[in-house]
Each structure stands twice: as structure tokens, then as C-alpha cells.
Amino acid sequence: MRPRLPPLNALKAFEAAARHESFTRAAEELCVTQGAVSHQVKALEAELAIKLFNRERQRLIITEAGKDYLTVVRDALDRIAVGTERLMQRQNAGVLTVSTSPDFAAKWLVHRLGHFAESHAGIDLRVSATLHHVDFAREEVDLAVRHGDGNWPGLDTVRLSAEQLFAVCSPKLLSGRRRLNKLAGILNFPLLHLDSRTDWTNWLQAAGLDGSNVVHGPVLNRASMVIDAAINGQGVALARTTLAAWDLINGRLVRPFPESLRLSKTYWIICPKATATLPKIVTFREWLLAEATSDLRQLKKLGWSLRPMKEKGD
């Protein structure tokens, strides 16, 4: 059984009074009254059955027993202070494990990790790219970037950015004799599909074109693969704002037409509500949001515009 310990406030009052040789100055440091400090010290003396101070002519003189005890108390308080500081540093820095989808990691996050490391050297970032939704209660993950509608009860959710779906292609498809210069001409080029041909069908119909018989072009199962194939000049792809932003800003992709479809689902920054205010999580969340805002600002500088369309039946 752990031995009974004196109250921490009493030990703090004793240490401060011994250091200042004054109850009054100790009270000022501890933001309490002089009477409160005197009462704490007297209670400590009574509990220990040892006189810690002599009061002589309005002076406070520590006894020999008090000096011996002061050495122990100061060492204990110093250890607590050091341990607390280390704990706070771990909360503000240390390892930060982030879970994202492989597409988000490949097309958005990986390009920017150097920027984060330069600004936040104290945070050891670990990125886990996975398709499954992380279970914060069972997995050692601090924060996740998840695609969806933001409805995850019990979790803190912050939207990374709004998204739209639009056509993208390599700049080389806009030059030469057989170039893409009219919206209707898009059907003369290979179309790159994600999982199925549904997205292109819906997008073309919203643009006023016949998308009922879109069967040409490969079907890939990862959005990052579709975008990379478009960069390589293999055809025209449909891309979401977030995943295409880096390549648009850096000129690897272009948007041949302003037509776009609004998307209800986008990327969200999520974590348990209990840890949402931890400094390292706040730091990383604010960095993600700042990067997303910077993307939109740079796209606008490039003359980026959108012509939102409505799907038929909306």
C-alpha cells in the first residue's frame, strides 16, 4: 500500500515560503493570501509533527529539520515539473500517425510532406495509406483524412475543401492537328474510367452530350492511376478537385473545359473528440487546411474557373 502523502498545495506553500523566507512573498507567487500560505504550512507541520520554521521578529527562519525536508520536497517538485514538461512536449510534438486513402496519400499528401517537416521538425509524422476506415479505439492512429459526407458520429470532423468533378488531360492533347478544342470532340479521345463507366455517362449527359454509349477507354480501380494515365497522355479523365490540384498547379494536367459537376462527398479531417485539441493534432489539421486553401488560391491565379452543371433529374 502506498504511504500517505502530504497535500501537494501544502508542499508547494512550504517550498515557496522557504525560498522567499516570507509567507507574504510566497503568497504573491502562488496567487493566494498570506493567511492561506501560513495555514498550509501550519497544517503540514501538524501532520508531520515537526517544526519547519521559526518565526523571529517578523522573519521566517527555516529549522534544520525544515532544511532536510526542503531538499526532499524540492527534488520531488523538480521531478514533477520536468515530467510535466516532457509530457506536454510529447503532446505538442512526438510521433503523429495519420491514416489516409492510398489516392489521397499519392496525389495530395506525399508532395507536401517536405513542407510540413521543414516547419514542424519536432513532429515525427507517420503516414499509413489504407483503404479501411481506421478504428481509433483499437489502432494507434491520431488523425485520419477520410472521403465521405462527414457523418461520423462520435468523431471530430473538419471539411478539408469543397470538391467538383471535371475533365482533365495532358497539355499535349490540346496541341497538334488532332487536338481537343471542342467539348463535343471529347468523344473522339480515349476516356479513362474509374471503377465503372458511370461517372463519364453522368458527366457527359449533364454537359448536354450523349453519354449513353461510352464504352471506349480503360477502366482502372484507383483514382490516382486514372490521373497518372491522363498525365501520360493516354486519354481524358474525370478528376476531383483535391486529387488533381497538385498536377494542375504544376502544369502536368490541364482542364480543357470549364464544365463541372458538384460533388456532395469530399475529404474530411477526423479524429476522436477527446484528442481534437491536442497541440500536435491542431498543428497538423491547421497545416492541412492551409495547404488546401493555398491550392484554391493558386488555381484561381491560373485563371481556373468552373461552370457548374446539374445532373439530369436534380
N, C-alpha and C positions, 0 to 999 in steps of 0.2 A: 504493500500500500504506500502511495506517495505521501511523504511527510507534509503536514500542513504548512503552507507558505504565508508570510505576511502579505497584506494587501499591497498591490503594486503602487497605488497612489501614495500610500504611507512611505514606501521605499523611495519614491521619486521626491517626496517632500523632504525626507531626511537627507538625501544626496544633495539636493539643491541648497538646503539650509547649511550643510557642512561646507559646500563650495563657496557660498557667499558669506558665511559666518553671520547670517542675518535671516530671520524669518520674513522680514519685510521685503528684502530683495528677492528671496526665494518665491514669495507670493507673486511679485511682479512678473517673474519669469514664467511661473506656472499659470498665470492669469486667474488666480484665486485670491481670497482675502488673507491677510496676515493671520487672522484668527484660525482660518482653515488649516494653514500650514502648521501652526502651533498645536492645534488639536490632533492632526495626523501624527506628528512626532511624539506627542504625549501618549497617544494610543499605542504607537509602536513600542515605546519604552515600557509601557504597562504589559504588553503582550510578551515582550522578551524578558521582562523583569530585570532590565539593565538600564542604567542611566547613560544616555548617549551625549547629552550636552549639559554643561554648567552655565547658568545664567549669572553673569557677574557684571554689575554696573552697566546694564543695558547692552552688554556684549554677550555673544554666544560663543562659548568655548567648548570644543568637542573633547570628550573624555578619551582616555586611552582605549577603553573598550569600544567607543564610538569609532575611533580611527581604524581599529582592526576590522570592525564590521563594515566601515565605509569602503575598504579595499574590496571586500567580497561583493558589496552591492554595486559599486561602480563597474566591476568586471562583468557582473550579470547584466546590468543595463547596457553596457557597451556591446555585449554579445547579442542582445535582443535588437539593438539598433542596427548592427551590421547585418544580422539575419533578415531584418525587415527590409533593409535597403537592397539586399540581394534578391529577395522575393519580388520587390517592386520592379527591379531591373528585368527579372525574368518575365514579368507581366508585360513590360514595355518592349522587351526585346526577346532574345532567345529564339527557339525554334517555332516557326509558324507553318503549319501544314495546311495546304489548300487543295481542295478537290475540285476538278473541273472535268468537262467532257473532253475527249481527245480533239474534237474540232475546235473548241474554244482555246485549248492549250496550244494547238498547232498554228492557228490562223490569227490569234489575237495576243495571247499572253506571252508566248515564248519570245516574240520580237522585242518585248518591252522589259524583260527581266533585268537586263543590264542597267536600265534607268533606275529601277527600284533599288538594286543593290548599291548603286552609287550614292543614292540619297539616304539609304537606311542600312548602313553597314552592320548595325547591331542586331538586325533581324535575320535569322538563318531560315530562308524560305525553302520549303519543300513542296513540290507540286506533284500531285497524284492525278493522272489522267485516267478516268474510268467512266464506263457507261452507266454503272449502277448509282442510284441515289444514296449518298452516304448516310449512315446511321450514327449521328453524333453521340448517342448514348453508348455505343459499343465500339466505335472506331476512334482512333487518335487523330481526329481531324478538327481543326479550329474553325475553318470557314470554307464555304463552297460557292462556286458560281454555277447556277443551275438554270436551265432553259425551261420556261413554262409560263403559267399565268400568275405566279406569285402567291398562290393559295396553298400555303404550307402551315397549317395550324401549329402553334407552339414554337415557331421559329421566327427570328427577327429577319425581315425581308426588305431589301432596298433595291429598287429597279436600277439596273446599270444604264440602260438607254432605251429609247423607243426604236422600233425597227420597221423597215419596209422591205418588200421583195421586188427586185428589179433585175433587168438583163445586164450581164457583164460579158466582156470578151477581151481578147488581146488587142492592143493598139494596132497590130499588123492587119487585123481584119477590116480596119477602116481605111486602108490604103490599097493601091493597086487597081487593076482593071476589074476584078471581081470583088468589089468591096461592099461592105454593109453600110448603106446610106439611107435606106428607107425601112420603115417599120415592117411593111409587108414583105420586104426582102429577107426577113429573119428566117422564113421558112425554107430559104434556099441554102441555109447553112446547117451543119450538124448541130443538134440540140443536145446538151449534156443534162442528164436527168438524175435526180436524187431519189433513190428507192423505187420510184414508180414514175409514170409519165403524167401524173395528176397535176402537179404544180404548173407545168407548161400549158396543159389544157386550160386550166383556170385562168392563168395569166393572159394567154392569147385571146380567150373569149372576152375577158374584161377589157382588153385593148381593142376589141372590135374585129378580131380576126378569127377565122375558123380553126379552132384547136381540137376539133373532134377526132382528127386522124393523125395525131402526132406520134409517129412510130419510129422515126429515124433518130439516130444518135444513141450512144451507150447509156446504160443505167448503172450508176455507181451507188454504193451504200454509205458513203461518208461525204459530208458537205465539203470538207477540206480537199478531198480528191476531186470533186466537181470543180472547185475553184482553181485548183492547180492545173487541171486539164484545160480550163479556159485560158489561164495564163500562158500555157504552152501552145495556144492557137488551135486547139483541137475542135473548137466549136464555141457556141454561145451558151452561157449558163445563167440560171437564176440564182441570185445570191442575196442573203440578208445583210443589212447594213453593218452589223457588228463584225461579221466574219470577213466581209470584203473590204472594210475600211483601210486596213494597212496597205493592201495591194493597190487600191485606188489612189491613196495618197502618194505612194511611191511610184506610180506610173506603170505598174505591171498589169493593171486592169484598167479598162475604161467603161463608162456607161454609154452605149450608143444611142439610147433613147431615154427620155425623162419619165416615161410611164412606170408606175409602181403600184404595188398592192400593199395596203396597210396590213400589218400582222398583229394579232391580238396577243401572241406569246412573244416573249423576249427573254433576255438574260437577267437574272436576279442574283444579288449578293446575299447569301443566307448564312446564319449561324444561330446557335442557341440563344434565347433571350437573356439567359443568365450570364453569358460571356460577351454580349454585344458591345459593352463599354470598356472592355479591356484595352489598354493603350495600343498593343500591337495589332489587335483586330481593327480598331478605329483607324490606325495609321494605314493599314493595307486597304481598307474599304475606301477611305478618302483618296488614296492613290488611284484605285481602280476608277472611281468616279471622275477624277481629274483627267485621267487618260481618255476616257470616253468623251468627255466634254471637249478635249483637245482635238479628238478625231473629227467631231462635227464642225468645229471651227476651221480646221484645215480643209475639210471637204467643201465648205462654203467658199473659202478663198480660191478654190479651184473652179469656181463657177458651178458647183454642184447644185442641181435643182431637181425637184421631184414633181411629177404630175400624177397625183393620187387617182387611182381608179377604184371603182366599186365592182365587186364580183356580181355577176348576174344573180338576181334573186335577193340581193341585200336590200 
